[in-house]
Amino acid sequence: MARIVINPKVFGDARDAKCVAWNEAFRVVMEDMSFEPASEPTEEQRKFFSDTAYRNDEVQLRRTILARVCTFDDSVENPTDEQLQEAVEFLDSVMEAGVPQTEEEQATVQRARDMIAAIVSGGGGGTAQAPGGAAEPPPEEEPPEGPSEPTTTSGGEPPEDRTTPSAGPGEPGEAPAQPA
């Protein structure tokens, strides 16, 4: 398993640090699963990432956008219906692969999947209801305490080091905003 190194600037807020950890964990899982998102980034999204390391790497651009959709990061404004549907499918494959190892991790991934699926089935698409547009949980659900930190090692094996650079806004390691 990989070890995720978080930009120390986000440690002022434990929820921000956990969301960054989840975002990076999803990107690592995509890499480990050789998952290449098919959904096309919007012009708005391309513009946002135009001064980042992702501008010249289409696969990594799509992975970071999809990971941010999965973590409700508002840096990905107005995700498309295709991005939302792909997020649901990706989270389903993460659960099927048994990636979340604890009950808390499983519940966190399942809740994110269910919230995005509700947006997809409601036809909200890239509107204000979408992740990145401060999606509200369904009324019967309690707001989360914050996602658990992903398990970063297993079986006592030494972790692989995958350091995330932090070159500025929009770069990996930046703290995402929290869902409402």
GIRAVEN-V61648 format. One record per backbone hydrogen bond with DSSP energy under -0.5 kcal/mol. NH is the residue of the N-H (numbers start at 1). CO is the residue of the C=O. If there is no record, write none. Layout:
nh:NH co:CO
nh:NH co:CO
This chain:
nh:3 co:160
nh:5 co:3
nh:5 co:162
nh:6 co:4
nh:10 co:7
nh:11 co:8
nh:12 co:9
nh:13 co:10
nh:17 co:10
nh:17 co:13
nh:18 co:14
nh:19 co:15
nh:20 co:16
nh:21 co:17
nh:22 co:18
nh:23 co:19
nh:24 co:20
nh:25 co:21
nh:26 co:22
nh:27 co:23
nh:28 co:24
nh:29 co:25
nh:30 co:26
nh:31 co:27
nh:32 co:28
nh:33 co:29
nh:34 co:31
nh:35 co:30
nh:36 co:34
nh:37 co:35
nh:46 co:42
nh:47 co:43
nh:48 co:44
nh:49 co:45
nh:50 co:47
nh:52 co:49
nh:55 co:52
nh:56 co:53
nh:57 co:54
nh:61 co:57
nh:62 co:58
nh:63 co:59
nh:64 co:60
nh:65 co:61
nh:66 co:62
nh:67 co:63
nh:68 co:64
nh:69 co:65
nh:70 co:66
nh:71 co:67
nh:72 co:69
nh:73 co:68
nh:76 co:73
nh:77 co:75
nh:79 co:131
nh:84 co:80
nh:85 co:81
nh:86 co:82
nh:87 co:83
nh:88 co:84
nh:89 co:85
nh:90 co:86
nh:91 co:87
nh:92 co:88
nh:93 co:89
nh:94 co:90
nh:95 co:91
nh:96 co:92
nh:97 co:93
nh:98 co:95
nh:99 co:94
nh:106 co:102
nh:107 co:103
nh:108 co:104
nh:109 co:105
nh:110 co:106
nh:111 co:107
nh:112 co:108
nh:113 co:109
nh:114 co:110
nh:115 co:111
nh:116 co:112
nh:117 co:113
nh:118 co:114
nh:119 co:115
nh:120 co:116
nh:121 co:117
nh:122 co:118
nh:123 co:120
nh:124 co:119
nh:125 co:119
nh:127 co:124
nh:130 co:127
nh:133 co:130
nh:141 co:138
nh:157 co:154
nh:160 co:1
nh:162 co:3
nh:162 co:160
nh:164 co:5
nh:165 co:163
nh:171 co:168
nh:174 co:171
